Amino acid sequence: MMIAAFEKEGPGRPKAKALGYQPLVIALFFAGRPKAKALGYQLCAPSQKEKPTFFSAACKAVLPVLICVSICCAPCLPAQENDALVRKVDDHYNHLSSLRAHYTEHYSGMGMDRTEEGTLLLKKPGRMRWSYAAPVGKVFVLDGKFAWFYTPGDAQATRVPAKQLDDLRSPLRFLLGHTQLRKELESLTVAPDGSGYRISGLPKGMEQRVKLLSLWVTAAGAIERMRLEEVDGAVTEFVFSDLKENVPVKDSDFGFVPPAGVTVVQGLPPI
C-alpha cells in the first residue's frame, strides 16, 4: 500500500506530507496498532485497558471516511494535469489556420513492410494534401467535400465522400476543425513518454478497423508522431518534422483533376 512508504523524518516527525497525505489521516490508519505510538501521535482508539470514550467512538466512525478520502483524492492532481495537456493540444490547433510538415510513413501488415515520405499540407476548414516524394505525383487529397487518392501510372483514381472517409489518415481531420480530443477519442489516456507525452484512444467511427490511435505531443501541445494499430494487427506510423504553422496556402493547393484517360471510381484508397 502507499501508506507503507510512511517513515520518520527527525525525532517523531513522519514524512506524511511528502506523500500527499495529512499526518492525522495516516495516524488514524494506525489507530490501535503499537507502531502508531512510536510515530509520536496521540491516537483515537483506546487500548484494551482503557474505557471507550465518545471521542474514541467518533474516531472509529470517521476513520473509514478519512481513509477513503485520502485514497480517492491522491490521483486528482495527475488527472488535472492530463486534462490541461489535452486542452493545450486542442488550443494549439484551434488557433492554427494552416500547417505544412515533412512526414515519414511506415506501414507493416498483410505481409508488407513499407516506408514512404513526403509533404503534408493542412488548411482549415477541411482541407488536407499528402504529396508523396516517390513516385512523384502520388497524392492523397481532401478538398473539403471528397477525398482523392491517385498514383501516377494507375488507370483509376479513387474518390470517397469526405463524410464516409475511413482512411488511416482521416484521424488527422480533427486538426482541420474545432479540435476537442476528448470528443474525438474514446477511452482517452495520457502518459509521459520521453521528453513529451503520449495521448491514446479509439477514434470514434473507426471501431471496426482501428484498435488504438496514439499521438506523441510536446509539452507545448504540438503533435510530432501518430501511430494507428488496426484490429487485424497492421500498424501505420507517421512521424512529422519541420513543422511550419500558419503558412500561406490557397484552396487551389487542394484541388485534384484526374489525368486524361484515368477513370474515377468510388471506394476506399488502397493500403
Secondary structure, DSSP 8 states (H G I E B T S, - for coil): -GGGG--B-STT-B--GGGT--HHHHHHHTTT-HHHHHTT---SS--TTS---HHHHHHHHHHHHHHHHHHHHTTHHHHHHHHHHHHHHHHHHHT-SEEEEEEEEEEEETTEEEEEEEEEEEETTTEEEEEETTTTT-EEEE-SSEEEEE-TT-SEEEEEEGGG---TTGGGGGGGS---HHHHEEEEEEEEETTEEEEEEEETT-TTTEEEEEEEE-TTS-EEEEEEEETTS-EEEEEEEEEEES----GGGG-----TT-EEEES----
